Amino acid sequence: MSDDTARGEDEGLAAFRRELLAFARSACPPEIKAVVAAGQKVTKREYQRWQQILNDKGWGAPGWPREVGGTGWDIRQRLVFEEVMAENDCPPLYHHGLGHIGPVIIRFGTAEQKARFLPRILDGSDWYCQGYSEPGSGSDLASLQTSARLDGEHYVINGQKIWTSHAHEANMVYMLVRTSREAKKQEGISLILVPMDTPGVTVRPIRSIDGWHHLNEVFFDEVRVRADNLIGEPGKGWTCAKYLLERERLPPANVARLELVRRQVTRLVEDAARQAAGRRDFSGLLHKLLLCEADTKGARVLMAQATDDLIHQRPLGVQPSAIKLTCADVAQRLTTIALDAVGPDAAHRFLAEGGDGETAGVPEATWIQNYMFTRARTIAGGTSEVQRTVIANELFGA
């Protein structure tokens, strides 16, 4: 029996896994693999290079239907794809285009919008950021105030977004705007796509504690956007946002990438223990790693259950929230273990490098950065408190 069929996969899926494995080993550039293996940040250029390689193979959009340029793979194939890519240190897909707004355009967009926007996501030409959160409108997103008024064949946008990841690198933003103040607050919201080079768009950096520039404030001052950039019907953006959020909390990549981090931290702890040569006791960290391994396997079970529910068109229930909650918690625990393993000297090296997020070639400093970055995992995409409330409401009617 092969390793693949031992996983409980049929021969077709096992053959598919072997095809993916051969591709991952041969097609991903070694210099990009080295970045992923070291736990360092993948740059936009590296993401785009990998996306082009995948697109040339016909695998540029694993979650999309064939008729719009995707692979047409089912959820099991997508899960295997993510597992194999993570196991072989290939970069994840850049989620904002392929995993977030792309599927929304496929579901709610017109034929013209699909033809205009989807190919540019596939080949990496368009690089999206998400314009959702505002000052005072984070978890209560429906209270957003950024407005869009119709003026002939254009919408005119005024307002501000905050915590916008990669806005300084993006050339497009998909954003929620208020197109009506007469309806209930959810019903007055629309989703629109805005080129970032449109006059009136201003991006200001927010430096986070990890030293990286990935967060931004974005200001919109009389920004004129084509009216046919609005996705779906006016005032129905909340429906689009909920559809996107369901996909954001249940991406096949989440559990696979968590397993990658677990392996990286395990190697880090084992290397540190060897170098310590008995001068330090690592048994406590190894015990914590075993607990993280158990919880990671638990997340895989939840993902398998959700996959089966999707295949059989059953409602998902609490799985997306439970998986999001588990992955965020374990990611924080793993990077805390890594921080303990590299010791206080890593903080000195991080500061010696300027503490600016550029940690290539300094593995200890990289884990300091990763530790600080993962503090946001229990906030971004829906706080852990919100996930627990969702689970309680579903299970107990709280």
Secondary structure, DSSP 8 states (H G I E B T S, - for coil): --HHHHTT--HHHHHHHHHHHHHHHHHS-HHHHHHHHTT----HHHHHHHHHHHHHHT-S-TTS-GGGTS----HHHHHHHHHHHHHTT-----HIIIIIIHHHHHHH--HHHHHHHHHHHHTT---EEEE--BTTBSSSGGG---EEEEETTEEEEEEEE-S-TTTTT-SEEEEEEE--SSS-TTTTEEEEEEETTSTTEEEEEE--TTS---EEEEEEEEEEEEGGGEESSTT-HHHHHHHHHHHHHS-THHHHHHHHHHHHHHHHHHHHHHHHTTSS--HHHHHHHHHHHHHHHHHHHHHHHHHHHHHTT---TTHHHHHHHHHHHHHHHHHHHHHHHH-THHHHHHHHTTSSS--TT-HHHHHHHHHHHGGGGGTTTS-HHHHHHHHHHHHH--
